[in-house]
Amino acid sequence: MKTEIKERLEEVVRLLNDSDAVVLDKEVKVKLEKVLELLDDPEKLAKEKEDLKSRMEKIVELVNDAMIDLEVEVNYCIPDVITEEGSCDISNNPHILLTYSEDQYTTRTRKVSLGKTAMQSSPEDLTQHILQSIENFKEEADDIRMG
């Protein structure tokens, strides 16, 4: 719980110190209220983590069911859900690592972030976003290869 509270307080500090962004009092207030809620109800944090885990599992299931392009390799880098050993940098936010081998010498990769902002949408919408990202990635790689 300490790390979650620390992260949320760091977000508030970043908002307050960002000279380029127009920080709304309401935005800071909402973030501080979430920290206070965590302090008042530690079980809420556990429930949020469990909800996040179930959403991530649902996304993995939906992406696996919808994947039809065998040319793009999909590696999930989602701590506590599924992590492909060796190909994932789990210190980053949860993400999906896409790998496309053009030929025996050229391999392209791209990360599709599954950060907190992305997690605000439904699993179905996020799955569509991921599938669109996979398609765009493959098209860009093919365009580069074909010239």
C-alpha positions as CSV (number, residue, x, y, z in Angstrom):
1,M,0.0,0.0,0.0
2,K,2.9,2.3,0.7
3,T,4.1,2.2,-2.9
4,E,0.6,2.9,-4.3
5,I,0.2,5.9,-2.0
6,K,3.7,7.1,-2.9
7,E,2.9,6.8,-6.6
8,R,-0.3,8.8,-6.3
9,L,1.4,11.5,-4.3
10,E,4.2,11.7,-6.9
11,E,1.5,12.2,-9.5
12,V,0.2,15.2,-7.5
13,V,3.7,16.6,-7.1
14,R,4.3,16.2,-10.9
15,L,1.0,18.0,-11.6
16,L,1.9,20.9,-9.3
17,N,5.4,21.2,-10.7
18,D,4.5,21.0,-14.3
19,S,4.9,24.6,-15.7
20,D,3.6,23.6,-19.2
21,A,0.4,22.1,-18.0
22,V,-2.6,24.0,-16.8
23,V,-3.4,22.2,-13.6
24,L,-6.9,22.2,-12.5
25,D,-7.6,22.4,-8.8
26,K,-10.2,19.7,-9.3
27,E,-7.7,17.3,-10.8
28,V,-5.3,17.7,-7.8
29,K,-8.2,17.4,-5.4
30,V,-9.4,14.2,-7.0
31,K,-5.9,12.6,-6.8
32,L,-5.5,13.7,-3.1
33,E,-9.0,12.3,-2.3
34,K,-7.9,8.9,-3.7
35,V,-4.9,8.9,-1.5
36,L,-7.0,9.7,1.5
37,E,-9.4,6.9,0.5
38,L,-6.6,4.5,0.4
39,L,-5.5,5.5,3.9
40,D,-9.0,5.1,5.2
41,D,-9.8,1.8,3.4
42,P,-6.7,-0.3,2.6
43,E,-9.0,-3.1,1.4
44,K,-10.0,-0.8,-1.5
45,L,-6.5,-1.0,-2.9
46,A,-6.6,-4.8,-2.8
47,K,-9.9,-4.7,-4.6
48,E,-8.6,-2.3,-7.3
49,K,-5.6,-4.5,-7.9
50,E,-7.8,-7.6,-8.2
51,D,-10.1,-5.7,-10.6
52,L,-7.1,-4.6,-12.7
53,K,-5.8,-8.2,-12.8
54,S,-9.1,-9.5,-14.0
55,R,-9.4,-6.8,-16.7
56,M,-5.9,-7.7,-17.9
57,E,-6.7,-11.4,-18.0
58,K,-9.9,-10.6,-20.0
59,I,-7.8,-8.5,-22.4
60,V,-5.3,-11.3,-22.9
61,E,-8.1,-13.7,-23.6
62,L,-9.9,-11.4,-26.0
63,V,-6.7,-10.6,-27.9
64,N,-5.7,-14.3,-28.1
65,D,-9.2,-15.2,-29.4
66,A,-9.1,-12.4,-32.0
67,M,-5.6,-12.9,-33.3
68,I,-5.6,-14.2,-36.9
69,D,-2.3,-12.8,-38.1
70,L,0.4,-15.4,-37.5
71,E,3.2,-13.2,-38.9
72,V,3.1,-10.9,-35.8
73,E,4.3,-12.5,-32.6
74,V,2.5,-11.2,-29.5
75,N,4.3,-11.3,-26.1
76,Y,2.4,-10.1,-23.0
77,C,4.4,-8.2,-20.4
78,I,1.8,-7.9,-17.7
79,P,3.1,-8.5,-14.1
80,D,0.9,-10.9,-12.0
81,V,-1.0,-12.0,-15.1
82,I,1.3,-13.2,-17.8
83,T,4.9,-12.3,-18.6
84,E,7.0,-13.8,-21.3
85,E,10.4,-14.4,-19.8
86,G,13.4,-12.9,-21.5
87,S,11.4,-10.6,-23.8
88,C,9.8,-8.4,-21.2
89,D,11.1,-5.5,-19.3
90,I,8.7,-5.7,-16.3
91,S,10.0,-2.5,-14.7
92,N,7.8,-0.6,-17.2
93,N,4.1,-0.3,-17.2
94,P,2.1,-3.3,-18.4
95,H,2.4,-3.6,-22.2
96,I,2.3,-6.0,-25.1
97,L,5.4,-6.5,-27.2
98,L,4.8,-7.0,-30.9
99,T,7.5,-8.6,-33.0
100,Y,7.5,-8.9,-36.8
101,S,10.2,-10.7,-38.7
102,E,10.6,-9.3,-42.2
103,D,13.3,-11.8,-43.1
104,Q,16.0,-13.8,-41.4
105,Y,18.0,-10.6,-40.7
106,T,15.4,-7.9,-39.9
107,T,13.1,-8.0,-37.0
108,R,10.9,-5.0,-35.9
109,T,9.3,-4.6,-32.5
110,R,6.8,-2.3,-31.0
111,K,5.3,-1.9,-27.5
112,V,1.5,-1.3,-27.0
113,S,1.1,0.3,-23.6
114,L,-1.5,-0.9,-21.2
115,G,-1.0,1.9,-18.7
116,K,-3.5,3.5,-16.4
117,T,-5.0,5.8,-19.0
118,A,-5.6,2.9,-21.4
119,M,-7.2,0.8,-18.6
120,Q,-10.0,3.3,-18.2
121,S,-11.7,1.9,-21.3
122,S,-13.5,-1.4,-21.4
123,P,-11.6,-4.6,-22.1
124,E,-13.4,-4.9,-25.4
125,D,-12.5,-1.4,-26.5
126,L,-8.9,-1.8,-25.4
127,T,-8.8,-5.1,-27.3
128,Q,-9.9,-3.4,-30.5
129,H,-7.2,-0.7,-29.9
130,I,-4.6,-3.5,-29.5
131,L,-5.8,-5.3,-32.7
132,Q,-5.7,-2.0,-34.6
133,S,-2.2,-1.4,-33.3
134,I,-1.1,-4.8,-34.5
135,E,-2.5,-4.2,-37.9
136,N,-0.9,-0.7,-38.2
137,F,2.4,-2.1,-37.0
138,K,2.3,-4.9,-39.7
139,E,1.3,-2.4,-42.4
140,E,4.1,0.0,-41.5
141,A,6.7,-2.8,-41.5
142,D,5.4,-4.0,-44.9
143,D,5.5,-0.4,-46.3
144,I,9.1,0.0,-45.1
145,R,10.1,-3.3,-46.6
146,M,8.4,-2.7,-49.9
147,G,9.9,0.8,-50.1
